[in-house]
Amino acid sequence: MDDTEKHDTIAKVTDRLAARYPDAPRSLVVRVVAEEYESLDASRIRTYIPTLVEHGAKNRLKREFAAESAEL
């Protein structure tokens, strides 16, 4: 993926997850999505990267918010 596709993917996934987790700070969602993207950036098969990024970021956000709820 070129930089434009990368930024588009990150923006679209961020928008979907920000809507799904409205209590999460947008900066946190952006950071998690970008980190998930970077972890897959060297993959040879690029077709499923957006799906894998969203899945990984969603799992991380679930865990982080579950941990915060348990601390309260």
C-alpha positions, -999 to +999 in steps of 0.1 A: +000+000+000+012+035-007+010+063+019-024+074+006-040+040+010-023+036+044-038+069+057-072+061+042-072+027+058-062+041+092-088+069+089-117+046+079-109+020+107-105+048+132-139+063+123-156+029+126-140+022+160-145+057+173-182+053+166-183+018+183-164+031+214-176+067+219-162+068+254-126+061+241-106+092+234-101+096+196-064+100+201-063+065+217-082+050+189-059+066+163-028+053+182-041+018+185-052+016+149-018+030+137+001+005+159-019-024+145-013-012+110+024-009+116+026-044+130+012-057+096+029-033+073+056-057+062+031-084+053+034-098+018-003-103+013-020-069+016-056-077+008-068-084+043-048-057+061-077-034+067-098-062+082-069-075+103-061-040+116-097-034+126-099-068+143-067-063+162-075-027+172-111-037+183-097-065+206-071-041+221-098-014+228-121-040+244-092-052+267-082-016+276-117-006+285-124-038+304-093-031+324-104+005+331-139-007+342-124-033+366-102-006+382-133+016+390 
